[in-house]
Each structure stands twice: as structure tokens, then as C-alpha cells.
Amino acid sequence: MTMAIESVRSPKSRLQAPIRAWRGPQYDGDFPTLGWEVLKWARKAGFSSPTDEKAPLIFTDEQARLILEWYRLDPETGDFRYRRFVLEMAKGWGKSPFAGFLSLAEFAGPVCFGGWDANGEPIGVAWGTGNRPSPWVQIAAVSEDQTDNTYGALYPMLTANDHRVAKNLRIDDGRTRLYLRDRPGTLEPVTASAGSREGQRLTSGLLDETHLWTQRNGGRKLARVVRRNAAKMGGRTMETTNAPVLGDKSVAESSAVDDVDLGDVLYYARRPATEPDLNWTDEQLVAALREVYGDAVWAPVERFVKEIRDPETPWDEALQFWFNIRTTGAGRAVDPRVWDLLAKPRDVPAKTAIGLGFDGSISRDATVLRGCTLDGYSFLIRKWERPADAPADWRVDRLDVAAAIDAAFARFDVRLMLADPPKWWTELDDWAKKFKKGDVERVMALDTNQARRFAPAVDRWLTGIREGSHTHDGDPFTDDNVKSTHLRKIRLEDDDDDGRTKFVLIRGDDNRRIDAAVADVLAYEAAMTAPVAPAVDRRMHSWS
């Protein structure tokens, strides 16, 4: 926060009779906002620079514009334009000090609309004034270390220069939480479980580092609770995050998507125009970093290049943290963006020649049956998933599974079915006998635990995805399973980028299901390797 904001134009007031509406635009791009009130409040309160307490806090043009946009108002109603703010920026951009300042503004600043003044400018007032509820601001994270990112950045803002800002704003600057001296009000970091947070009367919530908030650590539930608590008080929420890993299903991943109009969500992310390549020169990497960090002149981009070049820095992590590019993460089998582009739902008529893929379970995992046409289009036929409220002795209905497979063979021209056999050997033997045509075996086992058998099928599947020849129905359950899969090399000493290296599919550290992905691999392999249908001697048949 070191550059002046002269290029951001202030509104010019005009003396006129009292009005009850915005004055109207005075220049191109002008809009009503409480952001100007917040910026003036910061100057009057005596905030100092995060890097030099003897120097005043001066926002960059980019930061000032974000403040103006975040506090943008509807020109007729005075309602805020946005209810959520997602700030997705590279490591070192200054998210924590910036979010810390906004949290203090929500705590003690003029962030509520108080009407229009005589000049048609919006009036900013604080929470707790008039009949507004008292401010209750939370900085939420999924660990104590995380909460210190932002709370640890805002606390020095209050205590610098002999607690100057705290004194000016009448804030009791406790080390673990803040209170207002003259009226009720609380600002606190929180990490407790989402359940204990339900119903709190929040006026503002900061969700910190949401690329780390997942279903497994309770982050997704906590995000929903904080948003609900703020919504019922007419409050708003802000998120800070690095670029998330796609497929982790983090809060950050689901909060915003590039190039999608999110309506009342302010989403801001800066990325290089061209995705960097590991083979770029240092000069090219520095130029891309300057695109990402903009006027955050404190960012030592030349030093960042040294970290990027360090052999201990995986390239996908360099893209994620330094270039703010969403990646699929190390070891992930499929780029979720590529998989989504291959979703091309279509009807598969009866009698179509297909392959079947079957991944069977008994109680804990899902049992999935997928089909695939000979031109590479896969689709869900049936899935059996353990219900959330299932009793401990729940088991998949084997008769229902058998009926679904019978129906698939009756409806389609099934050339080959490949099945993962553990705990289904008896059924597979029965199906092999039942559906055999002459000397042609139409049901075969492919044990996915035998890496050297499974790896060629995985390789064919991955190649079809990369080349775009494998399309699919976009089934949500299968999508989630495919995006959860990771790769494991058969031979650890093989080079990751060697085209001859073989992989199998495994679960990630989050232990999410991959059953439908395995069934999809088997269905695609069955379709691609199915025996050619025997030629029909029409002289031996009468079709009249």
C-alpha cells in the first residue's frame, strides 16, 4: 500500500437543494459509492503504512478502485451492489493487510448507507448507529495459524504510533479480539466448528484463505454458516484466496469462475495474459509476474523467479501461488477444465453397439455401471450409492445390479463388458456364461488392483481425454469422481513426462470416491477394444 491515488477521480460536489436521490454521473464511469467515505475515514483515523509506521497509509490505484467498487450503491435505492467479495490474488500481493483494513472499516467505519446529502452524495454511517445492529465482525479460518494472517496484519495498524488508530477510533485493542469503547461491538478471529457458529448476528464476515477450505476440514460448511449469519443482519462477506487447485472442491473453487458473470458477487483476480512456461527466460517470467502484481510495487518479483527456478518448487505450485493460475494440482489425473469441455450429452438409441464398464462394491464404496459407444461417448447407466442414513449393515442390492446389467444387454448391442471383479467373481462367472455369443466372450474381468493390466486401460482413457476423442454425458456423480482421481506410477523411478511411463488411478489424500471414474475407464477400454461384430450372411436370413 504505497502509491498515491490521484488517478482515481473524486466526485465533485455541487451546491443544490436537498434531494433524495443520487446526483447522477458527472463523468464517464461515475457511480455512487461509500468508498470515498471509507477512504476519507482512513486518512482521518491516522492509519500508517504496513511497512513503515511513520508513513501514512496510501492505497494503490488498484486497491482504491476495489474499495470504491466494493462499496458501490444502487443509485435509486442506496442498496449495495454486491453481497460478497472474492479477492483471488497471488501470494505477496497484500491480501491480508487489505482485508484487515476492510474488516476494521466494517467494525468502526462509515460503511452503512445513511441517505443522500444535499449535494446528492451518499452518506456513510457506522454499524450501531440509529437503529442499526451493533457491529460484529468475524475473521474466519479453518486453523488458528490461518486467522493470524489477517488479524495479525490488522492489529499493528491499530497499535502503531502508540496505539494512534485505536485511540482515534475508540477501539479497545485486545490481542485476541477487539471491542468498541463507546458502544457495543466486537471484532474477533474464529476457528470453532461451523455448528457452534450458527445463528450469530454477524454484520461482516471475512473468510480467509478459502482455497484451503474443503468439505473434509469443515470449511465448506463454515462458509455457508458465516454467509447465512451475515445475510440475516443485512451484512456482507469477503473472501481472500490464492488461486485454488481445481478439483479440490474448495470454497474458493466454487465461489467464482473466470469470465462468468456472478451478478451480485464482486470477483477480482489478476493473471498473466499468457500462461507461463517452465522453459521461459527469467526476463519473460519477470514480465508475467509484473502483470500479476500490477502496482503492488513491494512485491520482489526478481526474488520470486529464484523461488520458481528452485528444483524444490513444483511447477504447478509456481503457477498457483506466484502467477495466480488455477491448476489441477500435482498428481491429479484429469484437468477438470478439459473434462468439462468434453461434456456433450446426447441420446444413445437402443441397439447401439457399446462397451460396458462395471466397478462393483458391497457397502462402503459406490457400485457403478457405465456404457461407452464405439466412437468414445460414455454415459451413466446406473449407480448404487450408500445412503447417508444407511444402517451399519447396509449392502448393495445384488439382484438389482444383476437386473440392470440384464437390461443393458437387452437394450444395447453390448460388444464387451469389462468388470472389476473383487467380491463379484460369482456374478461375473454367471454373466460370462449368460452373455457369451458362440465363441465370443462378452464379459471379462479386468482387476484394477493388477497395475500392469489396469495401466494400459488408464493410458488409453487419458489419451482419449487429451485428444478430445472421449466425450461424456456430464453426469454430476461421474464428474466428481473423475475430478477426484489421482495418478500413481507403476515404477517410481520412471520419469513423469516419459510417454512410456504407466499410471493407475488412485484416490487423493482427501479420500474422495473414484468408483465412477474407474467404471468410465473400463467402459472406454471395452468400447475401444471390443471385437468387431461378425459379418451377416444375408443369404441365410429372411427379413421379409
N, C-alpha and C positions, 0 to 999 in steps of 0.2 A: 504494500500500500504506500507507494512513494511518488506517484505522478499527479500533477495538477489536473483539474477537470474543466479547464477553460473552454474546451471544445464542446462540452455539454451545455447547451444554452438554457439559461434560466428563464422562467416566464416573466414577461413584462406586465406589471400591473397597470391598470387604467382606472382613474377615478370615475365612479359612476354611482348611480343609485343602487341601494341594496337589492340583490337579486336572489333567487332560489334555484339557480342552475349554474352550470359551468359557463365561463365567459366565452368559450369557443376557441378553436385553434387560432394562434397568432402567427404560426409559421409551419412549414411542411413538417409533418411528423409530431406535432404538438399534441399532447393528451393530458387529461387531469391525473394527478398523482400526488400522493402524500410523501413521495420520495424526497421532494425538496425540503419538506418539513423535517424529515429524518436527517438529511444532510446538515441542515442548519442546527438541529439539536445536537448532533455530534460535535460540531465546532464549538458551540456554546458550552457543552459539558466539559470540554478540555481534553478529549481523547488524544493520546500521544501515539506515535508510530510504534508498531510492534517490535521494531528493530532498534529504536533509539527513543527512549522516553523523554529526551529533551526536545525532540522534534514533534511537530503536530501530526496528527493522523491526516494524511492526504490520500484519498482514494484514486485509483487509476481510472481512466475514462471507462474502461470495461466494467469495473466494479460499480462506478456511479450509475452507469446505464442500467445495470442489473437492479440496483436499488430503486431507480425510477420505475422500471418495468414491474418489479415485484409489488410495488405499492400503487400500481395503476388502478384507476377508478372508472366505473361506468359514468359517462358524462351526464346521464339523466338521473340515475338512482343513487349514485355515490357508492354502490357496492364494489367490492374488489373484483378485478378482472380474473384473478387466479385464486384457487383454494389450496394449491400445492405448488412447491418449487423444488425441482430436481436439478441440482448442480453437480454435473458429472465432468470433472476436470482432472488433469494429470497430477501426479504426485509433485508437491512443491509449488503448486500454483498459488496457494494461500487460502485453501478452502476453510481450514479451521479458524483462523483469525477472522475471516469474513463472516462465517456463520456465527462465530462467537459475538461479533458486533451486532448482527441482526437479532440474536437472542436477547441481548441487552436492550436493544431498541424495543422489542416486543414486551420486555419486562417493565421498562420505565419511560419509553419514548412516545412520541405523538403518532401512534400507529392506528388509531381508530378514527373513522370519518365523523367529523362533528358539524357537517353542513358546509355551506358556501359563504365566503365573506362578501363584503360589499363590492369587491372587485371581481367576483366570480371565481375566486381561487378556493380550493378545498381547504378546510380547517382540520388540522390534526390534533387529536386529544389522546390521552393515555388511557389504558385499561384502568378500571377502578374509579373513573370519574363519572359524574352524572349517575345514571342507573346501570352503568356497565359493570360486569363482574370484575372482581379483583384479578390481577394478572397471576397466572400460574403457568410458568414456562418450564418445560422439561427437555433436557438433553439426553436422549435415549440411545443406548447401545447394547450390544449383546455381551459385553465384558467390561470390567472396571477399567482396564487399560484403554479401551476404546473411548470411554466417556472423557478421559483425560485429554484426548486430542483437542476437543473444542473447549471444555471447561477450563483446561489448563492454559488455553490461549486467551480466553476472555478474562480470567482472573487478574493477570498482570495489567490489563487495560484499566481495571478499577484501582489497583494498588500503586501504580506508577506515580512518581512525583508526590510521595507522602499521601497516597490514597486520594489524589485530587478528584478523579471522576466519581469515586464512591461518595465523597463528601458533597460534591456538587449535585449529585442525583439523589442524595439521601438514601444510600444503599448500605445496609449492614453487610459487609463483605466477609461472611464466614467462609472458611476454607472448603467446607463440604456443601454448602448451599447459601443462597442469598435471600435477604428479606428487605422489604422497604421499611424505612423508619417511620414514615408519617401515615401510612395506610397499609392494609393487608396486601400481601403479595409475596410470591415465592418463585425462585428460580433454582432448579436442582438437577443434578445428573442422576439418572436412574438406570438400573440394570436388573431389577427384580423381574420375576416371571410375569408374563402377559396377564395371567389370571388376576393377579393382585392389583393390576393397574386399571381394570375395567371399572368404568363409572366415574373416574376422576374428572374434575371440572377444569380441563386444560383450556387455556386461551391460545397457547402456541406450543408446538412440539417440533424439536429438531431430531431427525433420525440420522445418526452419524455413521458414516462408512457402510452404507447399505449393500455394497457388493459382498459383504460378509454375513448379511442377514439371510439365513436359509430356513427351510422347514425344520431341519434337523436340530438347529440350535435355538429354535423358538422365535427367530427373527421375523418370520412372515406373520405369525400371529400377533407379535408385539406391535408390528407396524399397523395392522388393522385396528388394534385396540387404541393406539395413540391417535390415529386419524379419527376414529369414532368419538373419542373423548373431546377432541378439539372441535369436531363438527357440531356437537350439540351445544357448544358455547359460542358458536359463530366464529371460532378461531381457525387458524390455518397451520399447515405443516410444511417443513422444509427438509430436504434430504441432501446429504453430501455423499459423494461416492467417487471412487476411481472407476474406470471402465470395468464393467463386470465380465466374468467369464461366462460365455453363452452356454446354456445347458445346465448351469448350477441351480437355476430356478431361484435365484436370489431376489430380494426385494428390488434391488437396483435394476436387474434384468427386466422385471415385469413392470417397473414404474414408467419407463419411457423407451421409445424406439426412434432411431434416426428417421427423419423425413416423414414422420407421421404426425398429423395434427391432433394434439391431445386436448384441444378445447380449453378447459379452464386449468390446465397444468402448465406451468412455466418450466420448460425443459431447456437447459443450456449446456452444451458440450462443444468443445473446440478440438478438432482433429486435423491432421495434415491433409492437404488436398489429394496427395498420392500416398498410399500405404508404403512405408519404408521397406527396404530390402536389406538383408544382412550384408549383402555384397556392396552396398553403397559406400562411398568415401566418407571420411569424417566430416568433410565440408557439406556433403549432402544431408547427413544426419543432423548437423547443427542447424541447417536451414529449415528442416522439417520441425525440429524442436522449437525454433523461434515462431513458427506458425502456431504451434500448440500453446505456447506460453504467452504469446501476444505481448502486452505491455507489462507483464509481470517480470520486470527487469531484474528483480532479485534472484531469479532462477539461474543457477550456474550451468547453462546448457553444455558448455565445453566439458565440465566435470561429468555431466550426465552421460556424455559419449563414452567416457572412460568406463563407467559402470556398465554401459551397454556392451562394450567390447570385452568385458571381463568374461573369461570362459565359464565362470560360475553362474553367469546370468543367462537363463534360458531365453531364447528369442521371443517366445510368446509372452513372457513376463515383461520383457523390454517394451514390446508393443503395448501391453496393457497399462503399465504404470508410467512410462515416460512419454509415450505417444498417444495415450488415451484412446486406444483402439480396442474395441471389444473382440476378444479372441475365444477360441474354443477350449483353451487350456491344454496343458501338456497331457499327452496320452489319450485324449478323447478321440473316439473312433470317427465320428462324423461331425462336420461343421453344421450346426443347426440351421444356419442361413441357407446352405446348399440343400439340405434335406427339405426345408420349407418350400424352396423353389421347385422341387420335384413333385410336389403335391398337385396332381392333375386328375381329380376324381372323374370316373366315368362308369357307365354300366358295363357289366360283363354278362353277355347273354348266355342262356342255357346252351349246353353242348359245346361251349368254347373249350379249346384244349388248354389245360393249365397244369401247373405243378402245385403240390401241397406241401406246406411246412408245418410240422407239429412239434411243439415244445410242451411236454406234459409235466405236471406236478401232482402232488397229493393234497397238501393242505396249506402250506405257507406261501409258496410262490404261485404265480398265475399259470393256468393252462391255456395255450393259445393255438388256434388253427388259422393259418393264413394261406391264401391262394396267390398264384402269380401266373399271368398269361405268358405265352411263349415269346412275346415281344417285350417282356420285362416289367409289366404293370402289376403291382401287388396290392392285395386288398384283404381286409379282415373278413373272415367267415364267422368265427365265434371265439369268445374268450370266456373263461371261467375264473373269476377273481374272488378271493376270500373276502366276505363281507366284513365291514368294520366292526359289527357287533356279533361276529360269529362266535359260537361256543368253542371251548378248547378242543373238542373232539370233531370239529368240522372237517369234512373231507369233500373233495370234488366228486360230483356225481358221474361215475364212470359210465353208467348206462346212457346218460345224456350226452357225454362226449362221443360214445360209440354211435349214437343216433345222428349226431351232427356230421360225423365222418361218412356214415352211410348216405346221408342226404347230399353231401358234397359230391360223392362218387356218382350218385344218381342224377344230379343236375348237370355236372360238367363232364367233359371228356378228360378225366384225370390220367395224364400220361405217367406221372411218377409222384409218389408221396415219400418224403424224407422225414423221419421222426427221430427225435432224441429219446433213446429207449429206457433210461433208468426208471425202474418201478412200473414200466409199461410193457415189459417183454411179452407177457402172456397175450395181451391185446394185440401187440404188433404181429405176433405169430398168427393169430386168428385173422387179422386184416390181410396179411400177406397171402394166406391161402384163399380167403374170400374174394379178393380183387385181382388175383392172378389171371392173366389172359393168355391161355396157351402156355408158351414157354417164356412169356414176358412177365417179369416181376414188376409189379406196380407199387409195392410198399416195401421200403427198405429202411433199415436203421442207419443213422449217422450219429454216432456217440460224440457229442460235443466235448466230452471230457478227454477224448483222444485227440490231442492237439494236432498231430500230423494228418489226421483225417479232416478235422474241422477247419484248419488254417486255409487250405485251398478254397473252400467254400466262402470263407470270410474275405479272402483276397478277391474272388470273383465279384462278390457283393460290393466291396469298397470300390472296385474298378467301375462297376456299373453306376454307382453313385457319382463318382468323379466325372465320368464321361457323359452323364445325363441319360444313359440308356435304361436306367432303373427308375421308373416313376412309381407313384403310390397313391393311395386313396386319402391321405391326410387324416387317418383315424387318430384321434387325440391320445388314446392309450398307447398305441404303437409309437406315435411321435415322441411321447415322454420317455418310453423305453429306449428308443434309438438314441435320443439325445443324452441318455444316461450312460451309455456304453463307453467303456474304455478299452484300449488295446494292450495286450501283453505279448511280448516277443516269445517265440518258441525257444530261440537261442539267445541268451542275454548278451553274448559277445557280438551279435550281428549289429551292423550299422543301421540306425533308424531310417536313413534315407536310401538305403540299398534296395533297389527294386526287387531283389530276390528274397529279402527278409520276410518271414512269415509271422503273422499275428493271429491271436484268437481274441474273442470278445470276453471281457470280464466286467464285473461291477466296479464302480468307482468307490472312493473312500466313504461316500455318503450312503452306500449300500442300497441304492435305489434299484428297482426291478429292471431287468433287461429281457424278460421272457419273450415279449412280442418281437424284440429285435432279433433274438435267436430264431424264432419261428419265421421271421421275414428272410433271414439268411438261408434257411432251409428251403423255403418256398422258391426263392430266386434260383438257388442251386438246382432244385428239382426241375424248374422250368427250362433252365439253360442246358441241362444235361439229359433231359427226358428223351427216351427212344422215339425215333420217327415212327409215325403211325404206318402200319403195313398198307401197301397199295391194295385197292379194292378191285378185284376182277369182276367187272360189271357183267360179263357173260354168264356168271354163276348166280346172279341175283335178279329177281324181277321186282321192279319198283313201280309197277303199274297199280 
